[in-house]
Amino acid sequence: MCRQLDISRILVNVDSKLVVSWFHNKCQVPWTLLHWWHKIRELAEGLDIAVVHVYRELNTLADFMASLGLESNTDRLFLSDFPTRLEGLARLDRIGTPYVRTS
């Protein structure tokens, strides 16, 4: 999608220190994930990608969108008609206020 939109500089916030370590080749990717990891690396080739660790509270928006994808078992592209919760989380993210989970 980034290539289609002509976006080459990408910041990826990940709430898994392990995944960040994999990306920076600091530890070995499990063999069960190597197929997918090679595919990710192939897609990332030629892009200026920074992968950094963030605490889970700063990744709530991505967590919510991922859960939507898992629930529907399909890819979802939001260009309009955003779910209300997604809009609220995006507003918090935009102003730099973390969402604190209470349950």
MOKA-V845777 format. One line per field, one symbol per residue. ss: DSSP state (a for helix, b for strand, c for the rest). phi: phi as a letter, one per 20 degrees, with the letter a starting at -180 (. if undefined). Layout:
ss = ???
phi = ???
This chain:
ss = ccccccccbbbbbbccaaaaaaacccccccaaaaaaaaaaaaaacccbbbbbbccaaaaaaaaaaaaaaaaacccccccccccaaaaaaaaaaaccccccccc
phi = .fffeldddcddececfffffffelebefggfdggffffffffegndedddcecfgfedfffgffffffffelbfccedalfggffffffffffemdfedfdb
